[in-house]
C-alpha cells in the first residue's frame, strides 16, 4: 500500500502525551496490529524477530547453566489450580475458563494457562522420588492468558502475552536461593547488555511479591519520560509452599522423606514495550543495535541515468557488511529519499548509509546515526564489518549512558512523606527509608498512586540503626524505591 510522508509522522510529542505517542509509534513502526479481541495483539514480524533475538540471548545463558526446555499443556484442570491457596487467590480474578468442549459441558472447568506452576508441579510430584532426581531445571517458552480488566497496553499489559517460565527444583534451600539470584543476573543482562536499558536490582516488597512465593527478586527499568517504573521481569523463590501443596518429596541419602525447594522465573514481551518507551523519541522507535532486526539500511540516491552505478555500489556495500546481519538496501524507486529517511528513522534502524553519484566520485558516503542524528562522512574503502561494528557498539553505549543519566536525574532520596508526595507528583522515583508493611504500602498507593518498585540491593546492607520510616516515623526496616508504575 502506498504511503506518504504525512502518514509516517508522529502527531504528538513524547513529552506531551506519552500514551498517544506510544500507540502511534508501535503501529506506525510496524511492530503490532490490534486483533478483534481486546487486549490481544498481533506481533508483526519486526517485533517478533526482536523477541526471537531476546529469546536466543537468554536461551543460550540458561541452557549453558543446565536448564532444559520443555512444553506443558495450555489447559489446566481447576482442581490443580486450587491446590496452592495463596497462588489461587493471586490469580483467580484473571483466569479465563473453558466450560465446554463443542456442545458438551465439561465435567471439570479448565483454566487457560495464566502460569504453569500447578500443571508442572503435578508432574514433578510423580517424576521426583530420590535425591538422584535433583536438581530438576525446566523452562518453557509459551503464551499465557490473564484476563486483566485494567487498561490493556500492547506489549506492556495484555490479556495474552509471550514469555518464558522457568520452574526449578532443588534438594536444599540455599541451592534454590542461589539460582534465583543467578537468573535475576541473566535478566539484568537482557536489559543492560542487549537492550541498553539501565536497571535497578532488588527484592519486591511483601505486598508486591508473587502469590505463593517466599520472596521475589526483580529487575526494574525506569522510564524517565513519564516517571513510571517498569517491572522488567521477576525471579521467585517459592520455598516449600508448592512442594507441600503438591506433595513433591524425595528420599535423601539417609532414606528420609524431604520436601523440595523450588523457584519460578519469567521474562516476557514487556521487554519490547520497555525498549520503545525508554529509547523512542519524536521520530519513532530506536532499535538497540544488539537486538535490532535491521542494523544498517543503505539508501541509494537515484538520479536519472546514474541509477545502475549507484545501485551496484549499494549492493557491493551490502555484501561487504553481510556478516553483520540485518543489512539491507532500500531500492524502492516509488519513494523519495526523504520519505525513506523518515521511514527508517520511524522504524529505528541504528545506522543509515546514504550514497549518490557524487559520493561515488569522491569515494565517500554519509553515515547517519539514529540515536544522535549525527552525520559522518566516511570513505567507501573504509567501510567494512569492523568500522560499522564500532559505530553500532558506540550507539549501544550512548543509548545506555543517556538513559542512565536521565534515570539518575529523576531519582531522589527523601525522608519525609510531604517531600515524597511533592516529588512523586513531579514524576520522580523516590528512595525512602521505610518500615515494610502491606498496610502502609496500600495506604501510600491509595493517597499518591505510587507503590514500591523494589527494595534495592544497593542499600541492602545500610545501617538502619536510628533511621525512621518516611511514612510512619517508626523505626525503618529497609530502603525502598517508590514510584508510579506501568
C-alpha positions in Angstrom: 0.0 0.0 0.0 1.3 3.4 -1.0 2.2 5.8 1.9 3.1 9.4 2.1 5.4 11.3 4.4 2.4 12.6 6.4 1.3 9.1 7.3 4.8 8.4 8.8 4.8 11.5 11.0 4.0 11.0 14.7 1.3 13.5 15.5 2.1 14.0 19.2 5.4 14.6 21.1 6.6 12.1 23.6 6.8 14.6 26.4 3.3 16.0 25.7 1.2 12.8 25.6 3.3 9.7 26.1 0.3 7.3 25.8 -0.8 8.6 22.5 2.8 8.8 21.3 3.3 5.1 22.3 0.2 4.0 20.5 1.2 5.8 17.3 4.8 4.7 17.4 4.2 0.9 17.8 1.7 0.8 15.0 3.5 3.1 12.5 6.8 1.4 13.2 5.1 -1.8 12.1 5.6 -3.6 15.4 2.0 -4.8 16.0 -1.6 -4.7 15.0 -4.8 -4.9 17.0 -6.9 -8.1 16.9 -10.7 -8.5 17.4 -10.2 -9.5 21.0 -9.5 -6.5 23.3 -6.1 -6.9 25.0 -4.8 -9.4 22.5 -2.4 -8.2 19.8 -0.8 -9.4 16.6 3.0 -9.5 16.9 4.2 -8.4 13.4 7.5 -9.8 12.0 9.6 -6.9 13.2 8.6 -7.1 16.9 8.6 -10.9 16.8 12.1 -11.0 15.4 13.3 -8.7 18.2 11.6 -11.1 20.6 13.5 -14.0 18.9 16.8 -12.2 19.4 16.0 -11.8 23.1 14.9 -15.4 23.3 18.2 -16.6 21.7 20.3 -14.5 24.1 18.5 -15.8 27.2 18.2 -19.4 25.9 22.0 -19.5 25.4 22.5 -18.4 29.0 20.0 -20.7 30.7 21.0 -23.8 28.6 24.7 -23.2 29.4 23.6 -23.2 33.1 21.9 -26.6 32.7 18.3 -25.7 32.2 16.3 -27.8 29.7 13.4 -26.5 27.6 10.0 -28.4 27.6 6.3 -27.8 26.9 3.3 -28.4 29.1 -0.4 -28.1 28.1 -2.3 -24.9 27.8 -5.4 -26.1 29.7 -5.2 -26.7 33.4 -7.9 -28.6 35.5 -9.5 -26.4 38.1 -8.6 -28.9 40.9 -4.9 -28.4 40.1 -5.1 -24.7 40.1 -6.8 -24.7 43.5 -4.1 -26.6 45.3 -1.9 -23.7 46.5 -4.1 -21.3 48.4 -2.1 -18.0 48.0 -1.4 -18.8 44.4 -5.1 -19.2 43.6 -6.0 -16.1 45.4 -3.5 -14.1 43.4 -4.6 -15.3 40.0 -8.3 -16.1 40.4 -9.6 -12.7 39.2 -7.5 -13.0 35.9 -8.3 -16.7 35.0 -10.1 -17.4 31.7 -12.1 -20.6 31.9 -13.2 -23.3 29.3 -16.5 -24.8 30.3 -17.5 -26.6 27.1 -15.9 -28.9 24.5 -18.1 -28.3 21.5 -21.7 -28.6 22.8 -20.7 -30.8 25.8 -20.4 -29.3 29.2 -17.1 -30.4 30.8 -17.1 -32.3 34.0 -14.4 -30.0 35.4 -13.6 -26.5 34.3 -10.3 -25.9 32.6 -8.2 -22.8 33.1 -6.5 -21.3 30.1 -2.9 -21.1 31.4 -2.3 -18.0 33.5 1.1 -19.5 34.6 2.2 -23.1 34.8 3.1 -23.9 38.4 0.1 -26.1 39.1 0.2 -28.3 36.0 4.0 -28.6 36.0 4.2 -29.4 39.7 1.6 -32.2 39.4 4.1 -33.9 37.1 7.0 -33.1 39.3 5.4 -34.9 42.2 5.4 -38.1 40.0 8.9 -37.6 38.5 10.8 -36.8 41.7 11.4 -39.8 44.0 15.0 -39.6 45.1 17.8 -37.1 45.7 19.3 -38.5 42.5 16.4 -36.9 40.5 17.5 -33.4 41.7 18.0 -30.8 40.7 15.3 -30.6 38.1 15.5 -27.4 36.0 12.9 -26.9 33.3 11.8 -23.9 31.2 9.1 -23.4 28.6 8.6 -20.6 26.0 4.8 -20.1 25.6 2.0 -17.7 25.9 -0.3 -17.1 28.9 -3.7 -15.6 29.3 -4.5 -13.2 32.2 -7.9 -11.6 31.8 -6.8 -8.2 33.0 -9.6 -5.6 33.4 -7.2 -2.7 33.6 -6.5 -0.7 30.5 -4.5 -3.0 28.2 -1.3 -1.6 26.7 0.3 -3.5 23.9 3.5 -5.3 24.9 3.2 -3.8 28.5 0.0 -5.3 29.8 -2.2 -7.6 27.7 -4.6 -10.4 28.1 -2.3 -12.7 26.2 1.4 -12.3 26.1 4.5 -14.3 25.3 7.1 -15.2 27.8 9.3 -17.9 29.2 8.7 -19.5 32.6 11.4 -21.5 34.4 10.4 -23.9 37.1 13.2 -25.5 39.1 13.5 -27.9 42.0 16.4 -28.4 44.5 17.2 -30.5 47.5 18.4 -27.6 49.6 17.1 -24.1 50.1 20.5 -22.5 49.5 20.8 -24.0 46.1 17.4 -22.6 45.2 18.1 -19.2 46.5 21.5 -19.1 44.7 19.7 -19.9 41.4 17.0 -17.2 41.9 19.9 -14.7 42.1 21.7 -16.3 39.1 18.6 -15.9 36.9 18.0 -12.4 38.1 21.5 -11.7 36.8 20.7 -13.1 33.4 17.6 -11.0 33.2 19.6 -7.9 34.0 22.0 -8.8 31.2 19.0 -8.9 28.8 18.2 -5.3 29.7 21.6 -3.8 30.1 23.8 -5.8 27.6 21.2 -6.4 24.9 18.6 -3.6 25.2 21.0 -0.8 26.5 18.5 -0.1 29.3 19.8 0.7 32.8 18.1 -1.2 35.7 17.8 -1.5 39.4 18.1 -4.9 41.1 16.3 -5.7 44.2 13.6 -7.6 46.1 9.9 -7.0 45.7 8.0 -5.9 48.8 5.9 -8.3 50.8 2.8 -6.8 49.2 4.2 -7.0 45.7 5.8 -10.4 45.7 4.5 -13.3 43.6 1.4 -15.1 45.1 2.8 -18.2 46.7 6.5 -17.1 46.8 8.7 -16.7 49.9 10.3 -13.8 48.1 10.5 -12.3 44.6 13.6 -10.8 43.0 13.1 -8.2 40.3 14.9 -6.2 37.5 13.3 -2.7 37.3 13.9 -0.3 34.4 12.7 3.3 35.0 11.0 5.3 32.3 12.2 8.9 33.0 9.8 10.2 30.3 6.7 9.6 32.4 8.3 8.9 35.8 7.0 5.3 35.9 8.9 2.2 36.7 8.6 -1.0 34.6 8.7 -4.4 36.3 11.1 -5.9 33.8 11.0 -9.5 35.0 11.0 -11.5 38.2 12.7 -14.5 39.8 10.8 -16.1 42.6 12.0 -18.3 45.5 8.9 -20.4 46.2 10.4 -22.1 49.3 8.4 -25.3 50.1 4.9 -23.7 49.6 4.2 -25.6 46.4 6.1 -28.8 47.3 3.8 -29.2 50.3 0.7 -28.4 48.4 1.6 -30.8 45.5 3.4 -33.3 47.7 6.7 -33.0 45.9 9.1 -35.0 48.0 12.3 -37.1 47.7 14.2 -39.6 49.7 17.5 -38.2 50.8 20.8 -40.2 51.2 19.6 -41.4 54.6 16.3 -42.6 53.0 14.4 -39.9 54.9 11.4 -38.2 53.1 12.1 -34.5 52.4 10.1 -31.7 50.7 11.9 -30.0 47.8 12.8 -26.3 47.5 11.6 -24.5 44.3 11.9 -21.4 42.1 9.9 -20.0 39.3 11.1 -17.2 37.0 9.9 -15.3 33.9 10.7 -12.7 31.3 8.1 -11.5 28.8 7.4 -9.4 25.7 7.1 -6.5 28.1 10.8 -6.1 27.1 9.6 -4.8 23.8 7.4 -2.2 25.4 10.3 -1.1 27.7 12.5 -0.8 24.6 10.0 1.5 22.9 9.1 3.6 25.9 12.6 4.2 27.1 14.6 4.7 23.9 11.9 6.0 21.5 11.7 9.7 20.5 9.5 12.0 18.5 10.8 10.4 15.3 9.8 6.9 16.2 11.4 3.8 17.9 15.1 3.2 18.3 16.2 -0.4 17.9 19.3 -1.0 20.2 22.0 -2.4 17.9 22.5 -5.7 19.6 18.8 -6.7 19.2 18.0 -4.8 16.0 16.2 -6.6 13.2 17.8 -4.2 10.7 21.2 -2.9 11.8 22.1 -0.9 8.7 19.9 0.4 5.8 21.7 1.6 2.7 19.7 4.2 0.7 20.9 4.8 -2.9 20.2 8.3 -4.1 18.9 7.5 -7.6 19.5 10.2 -10.2 18.4 9.7 -13.8 21.0 8.0 -15.9 23.1 7.1 -12.8 20.8 4.5 -11.2 22.8 1.4 -12.2 26.2 2.7 -10.9 24.7 3.8 -7.6 22.7 0.6 -7.1 25.7 -1.5 -7.9 27.8 0.3 -5.3 24.9 0.0 -2.7 24.7 -3.8 -3.2 28.5 -4.0 -3.1 28.5 -2.3 0.3 25.7 -4.6 1.5 27.8 -7.6 0.5 30.9 -6.2 2.4 28.7 -5.9 5.5 26.7 -9.1 5.1 28.3 -10.9 8.0 26.9 -8.2 10.4 23.3 -9.5 9.7 20.4 -7.2 9.2 21.9 -5.1 6.3 19.5 -4.1 3.6 19.4 -1.8 0.5 16.2 0.3 0.1 16.0 0.3 -3.7 12.3 1.3 -3.8 12.0 3.7 -6.8 8.5 4.9 -6.0 9.6 6.7 -2.9 11.8 9.8 -2.5 15.0 9.7 -0.4 13.3 12.0 2.2 10.4 9.5 2.6 12.9 6.6 3.0 14.9 8.5 5.6 11.7 9.2 7.7 10.5 5.6 7.2 13.7 4.0 8.6 14.0 6.6 11.3 10.5 5.7 12.4 11.4 2.0 12.4 14.5 2.8 14.5 17.3 1.3 12.3 20.6 2.2 14.1 22.6 3.2 11.0 21.6 4.8 7.7 24.0 4.9 4.8 23.3 7.5 2.1 25.1 7.1 -1.2 24.7 9.0 -4.5 26.7 9.5 -7.8 28.8 12.4 -6.4 29.6 10.4 -3.3 30.9 7.6 -5.5 33.0 10.0 -7.5 34.5 11.2 -4.2 34.9 7.6 -2.8 32.7 8.5 0.1 29.3 8.2 1.6 27.3 9.7 4.5 26.5 7.6 7.6 23.7 8.8 9.9 23.3 7.5 13.5 19.7 7.1 14.6 20.5 7.8 18.2 22.1 11.2 17.8 21.2 12.1 14.2 24.9 12.7 13.7 26.1 12.6 10.1 29.6 11.1 9.5 31.4 11.2 6.1 33.3 8.0 5.6 35.5 6.9 2.7 33.9 3.9 0.9 37.1 1.9 1.1 37.0 2.3 4.9 33.5 0.8 5.3 33.8 -2.8 6.5 32.4 -5.0 9.2 34.8 -3.7 11.8 34.3 0.0 11.2 30.5 -0.3 11.2 30.5 -2.6 14.2 32.5 0.0 16.1 29.7 2.6 15.4 27.0 0.1 16.4 28.8 -0.5 19.7 29.1 3.2 20.3 25.4 3.6 19.7 24.7 0.9 22.3 26.8 2.6 25.0 25.5 6.1 24.1 21.9 4.9 24.4 22.7 3.3 27.8 24.6 6.3 29.1 21.8 8.7 28.1 19.1 6.7 29.9 21.3 6.2 33.0 21.8 10.0 33.2 18.0 10.6 32.8 17.2 7.9 35.4 19.6 9.4 37.9 18.3 12.9 37.3 14.7 11.7 38.0 15.7 9.8 41.2 15.8 11.5 44.6 16.3 10.4 48.2 13.6 11.8 50.6 13.0 11.3 54.3 9.5 12.8 54.8 6.1 12.0 53.4 5.5 15.6 52.5 8.6 15.7 50.3 7.7 12.3 48.9 4.2 13.5 47.7 5.8 16.6 46.1 8.3 14.6 44.1 6.0 11.8 43.1 3.7 14.3 41.6 6.6 15.6 39.5 7.4 12.2 38.1 10.3 11.3 40.3 11.4 7.9 41.7 11.9 8.3 45.4 14.4 6.4 47.5 13.0 6.3 51.1 13.7 4.7 54.5 10.6 2.5 55.1 9.1 0.2 57.7 8.0 -2.5 55.3 4.3 -3.4 55.8 1.5 -4.3 53.4 -0.8 -1.8 55.1 1.4 1.2 54.7 2.1 0.4 51.1 -1.6 0.1 50.4 -2.2 3.5 52.1 0.6 5.2 50.3 -0.7 3.9 46.9 -4.2 5.0 47.8 -3.1 8.5 48.6 -0.4 9.1 45.9 -0.8 6.4 43.2 2.8 5.3 44.0 3.9 1.9 45.2 7.2 0.1 45.8 9.4 -0.6 42.8 11.8 -2.7 44.8 14.0 -2.8 47.9 17.3 -2.2 46.1 20.3 -4.4 46.8 22.5 -1.3 46.6 21.0 -0.3 50.0 20.5 -3.8 51.5 23.4 -3.6 53.9 22.8 0.0 55.0 22.9 0.6 58.8 19.2 1.2 59.8 20.0 2.0 63.4 18.2 5.2 64.4 16.7 5.6 60.8 13.0 6.5 60.9 10.4 5.4 58.3 9.5 8.3 56.0 5.7 7.4 56.3 5.1 6.1 59.8 8.0 7.7 61.6 8.6 4.4 63.3 11.9 2.5 63.1 12.7 1.8 59.4 13.5 -1.7 58.3 14.8 -1.1 54.8 15.3 1.4 52.0 12.8 1.2 49.1 12.2 2.8 45.8 8.6 4.1 45.4 7.2 5.4 42.1 4.2 5.2 39.8 4.3 2.2 37.6 3.2 0.9 34.2 
